[in-house]
Amino acid sequence: MLDSMALTNARLNTVEETLQRLRICRATVYRLINSGDLRTVTIGRRRLGAC
């Protein structure tokens, strides 16, 4: 899990970019988001996460 300092310096990625970078399926990305292991921010209708 990322701490707040790491999150401020991290690049925000879309869900699609995240699954490609981590080489995991879409369901796993959403499972990580729902469990709190992958932190996200919502900007408009877009959900962006740091990885």
N, C-alpha and C positions, 0 to 999 in steps of 0.2 A: 504494500500500500504506500502511496506517496504522502509525504508530510506536506504541510502548507508551504514551506519554502521551496520545495521541489516543484510543487504545482504552479507557483508564480513564475518559475523559469522554464516550465515545460511547454512544448509545442502542443497546441490543441489539434486533434485529429477527428475526422468524422468516423462514424461507426465502420464504414467501408474501408477507410484508410487504416483503422486500428486492426481490423481482422486481417488485412493484407500484411501489415507490419509484424503482427504476432503470429501469423500463419495458423489462425484458429477459425472456426466457423462462426457465423453470425449469432447462432444460439448461445455459444460460449461467451461471446462479447456481452450479450444482454444478461447472461447469468452472472458474469463478473460485475456488471453495473448494478444489478439488483442486490447482490450480496454485499456491495460496498467496497469490493476489492479494486474496482476501477472507478475513479471519481470522474464525474462529468459536470458540465455546465450547459444550460440551455440558453441559446441566443435565438430569439424568434422561435421558429419551428425546428431549428437544428439542435441536435444533441452532440456536443463535442467532448471528447475525453483526452486526458493526457496519458501518453504511453511512451 
